[in-house]
Amino acid sequence: MIDNRLEYQRMYDVERRLWWYQSLHGRVLRQIRRQFGPNNRSIRILDAACGTGGLLSYLREQGYPHLTGFDYSRHAIDFSQERGLDVSFGDLRRVDDFRPSEHYDVITCNDALYFLTDEEITNALTSIRKRLLPGGLLLVNIHAFEAFAGTHDVAVGSSRRFQHADFERYAGQAGLTIQRHTYWPFALSVPILAVRQWQQYQLRQGRVNIQEVDSDVSYPGDLINGLLRGIMKLEETALSSAPFGSSLFLVMK
């Protein structure tokens, strides 16, 4: 995906209104407020591998002024800077090289670590831990369970998916502790799984041209988007932690 400007364009176009991103961004905000209180806006936040800057833009609207991001893709940086965000080049494999004198209260890293090997993930988490201020949080979202792999994974260049046990190992090696975690979206996991399994079958049968595959990042229309967002709000209210879903959200210290 790093060299695929069209995928970044899709993300940029829908990131602020698509139900999935709205749910993810809301999860990040709730954890920040849980740790630092609802009125503390002075904290410093870094979004590592920030994509087109949707999360940073959302946090800015929530009143957080001290926001920074980095990404490896020139396309992602361009789109982030179009939003007027403080985003520049950075590499998850060399976190120490990004503004080495700066430290942060919150570091987020969403749907990016899958590009790295196990050793590189551990090294990245170790470097991120060193950049956290006392009492700081690391918030990670990542693709979960191989059963959910489909054409989206092909389009974004994802070669694998993860489970909580993987990050227990990475976190322990990096000197971090997982405070809480959940898989999501649990309430939508059955239909998502059915679609992805069908996609896997088509890929195995060679019925899909992998050179022309698009990601799932598209806006389904106001009615369906509102319905899915409503389902997610109910899930977020009813379940603090779910056992299954296509994504894994982790809070680490």
N, C-alpha and C positions, 0 to 999 in steps of 0.2 A: 504493500500500500504506500510505502514511503515515496515512490516515484509516480504514483497514480493520482494526478491532480483531480481527475473526475471524482474519485471517491472523497477527496477532501472537499470538493465543491458540494457534493451531496450532503456531507456532514454539516458544512457551513450553512447550507440552506435550511436545514430542519432542526439543527441541534437545540435551538431555544424553544421549540414548540412540540417536538415529537415526544410522546408519552414516556418512552424508554429513557431518554436523556433527562426529562423532567423528574422522573423517579430517582435516577442516579444522583442528580444534583441536589435533590431534596435530602437524600440520605447523607450526603457530605455535609450539608448545612446543619442537619440535626446533630451530627456528631461534634461539629465545631461548637455549637451552642451548648451541648451537654458538657463539654470539657471546659469551655471558657466563659460560659454564661451568655444569655441572649443579647446583652447590651455592650459587650466588650468588642469594639471594632478596631482596636489598635494592634491586633495580632498580625504577624507577618506570615503570608501564605505563599507557598511555591507549588505550582502544578508542573510536575515532571512528566515530560512527554504529553504536552497539553493539547495536542491536536489543533483544531481551529479556534480554540479559546472559548468555547461555550461555557464551561464551568467558571472560568475566571470572569467572564462577562456577567454571569448570573450572580456570583459573589459580589461583584462590584455594585450591582443593583440592590443587593441586600445591605449595602453600606460599608463594605470592607475595602478600604483604600490601598492597603499595603499588599499588593498582588504582583507576583512575578511568575513567569513560566518559561519553559524551554522545550524545544522539540528538535528532532533530528532532520525532519523534512522541511525543505525550503517552502514547499506549498503550504504546510501547516503554519509556518511562521508568517508568511504573507497574509493569510486569511486572519490570523490572530492580530496582526498589526493593523489590518483594516478595521478591526473593532476598537482600535486605539489602546491596545494592551501592551504592557511591558514584557514582550516575549522575544527571545533570541535563540541562537543555536545552542544546543546542548545534546549530550549523548548519555543515555542511561548506563552505558558501559564505562563512562568516565565522569561520573557525577562530581567527583572532587574538582574537576577542571572548571565547572560552572560557578563563576563568581565566588571563589573559594573563601573569601572573607565574610560572606553572608551566612546567617543562620536563621531558622524559621520555627514558628510555633506549630505550623501545620504544613505537611507535605502530602500532596495527593499524587497518585499514579494510577490512571484508569485505562485499562485495556491496552496495555503496551508491553508488559513484561514478557508476553508470549514470544516476542522476537528473540529472546535471549536463551542461552543454555542454562542449565541448573547452576553451574558455577558462576556465570555472569549475573544471574538473579541474586544469588547470595552476596556477591560483591556489590551489586547495586544497592541492596537493602542495607548492607554494612555502611556504605558511603552515605546513604540517606540518613541512617541513624546518627551518624556523626554530625550531620547538618541540623539536627533538631535541637531546639532550645530546651532547657529543663521543663518537664511537663508537656512536651510537644507530642503531637499525634502524627502517625503515618496512616493514611487512608488509601486502600488499594481495592480496585475492582478488576476482575479478570474473568476470562471465558472459563466455564466450568463443564465438566463431564464430557467425555468423548462422544457419548450418545447424542449430544446436541450439535456435533459438527455437521456442517452442510456447505452449501454454496457460498454462504457468507464468509466462512473461514477461508475458502479458496480466494475469494475476491480481496480480502484484506491481508492475505499472506500468513494466516495463522496455521501453524503446523501441529499444534497440540492444545489440549485443554487441561484444566487443573482441578484438584480437589483440596479440601481443607488440610488434609494430612500433608500434602506437598508444602504448603506454606507454614505449617507447624515446623517442618524440617528447615526450610529456608530461614524462618524467623529465628529459630534457635541458634543456627549457625551464625546469624548476623547480630546476635545479641539483642533481639527484639522479643516482645511478648505479645501474643494476640489476645486482646482484651475481649473482643466480641466478633462474631462473624455470622453471616447468613447467606444462604443461596436464594436467588430470586431470578425471575418472578415465579414464585411457587404456584400461584393461582392459575397461571397461564402455561405451566410447564407441559401439560399433556398435549394441547394443540401445537405448541412450539416443537415438542418432541416428534409429533406425527409428521409435521412438515419437514423437519430436518432428516428424519429417517427416509422419507420419500426422496429427498434430495440426494442422500447417500446412495440410495438404490440407483437413481438415474446416473450418478457419477460413476458407479461401478459398472453400469451397463454401457458407458460411453455415450449416453444420450445428451450430455451437456458439453458444450464447447468451453473448456476451462479458460480459454483465451478471451471469452466474451462474457464471463460470469460477472454479475453485479452483486453488491452487498445487499443486506436487508434494510439499509438506511434509506427509507422513503416515507413520505407522509401519507397516511391512509385516508385522509379526509377528516374533517372536523368531527363528524358523528362517531366514527370508529375510534379515532384518537381519543375523544372525550370518554368513550366507554372504557377503553383500555386504561386510561389514566384513573378513572373512577375505581376500577378493579384494583389497581395498584395502591390507591389510597386506602382502600379497605384492608388490603394485605398488610400494608405498613402499620396500620393501627392495631390489627389483630395479632400479628406475628412479630415478635422481636427477633426470632431466629427460625428459619425454615430449613428443612433437610434436603431440599432438592430444587434445582432451577438451572437455567442456562448460564447464569453469572454467579460469581462468588464475591461478596463484599466483606472486607476485613478492616478492623480497627486495631492498630498496633502501637505500642509504646516502647 
